Amino acid sequence: MTVAIILAGGTSQRMQEDKANMFGGVKRLQRCLQEAGLERTVVLCGGEERRSLFEGEVMVDPPGVESLHGLLLWLLNAFDEGVLLVPCDAFLLEKEAVQALLNNSPKGGVPLDEELRRQPLFAHLPKGVAVHEGGQNVREVMQHLPSIDVAPHRAAFTNFNQPADLQHPRLKRHPR
């Protein structure tokens, strides 16, 4: 079994707004993940002050974990099942893309986006998967996981980090 973890920890400094509310937000992602067949979705909300912003199963980031890569290592130990990471800015994620990733990564992996870049914040991490625990950032923690080509669903694994990224042609189909 795999639990989807939606990473919704706070307002993006580069985007200058809370990505968890954009393009259908976390609610859209929860629906998408359920439609893809995932029975459990947890929203990792950041601080306690954000808990009430979300519905369903919501967890506050653990005390003492101050980096994203530290948070990912904590997640692997905190759950008894495998983990599928989903950043809250997965504005193009669709159930077919989730299914393609899970079906093509039985031993775990990191999907590739449209430009064939690894997107570790969308990683599939089955229980017991080996990651580089000494990694100093997310990319290093995930470096040993295979890259998963999810063509024709690569666009679904696009990150949106700054306002200029919102010019992506596929976003024009989605209401903001």
Secondary structure, 3 states (H helix, E strand, C coil): CEEEEEECCCCECCCCECHHHCCCHHHHHHHHHHHCCCCEEEEECCCHHHHHHCCCEEECCCCCCCCHHHHHHHHHHHCCCEEEEEECCCCCCCHHHHHHHHHCCCCCEEEECCCCCECHHHCEECCCCCCCCCCCCHHHHCCCCCEECCCCCHHHHCCCCCHHHHHCHHHHHCCC
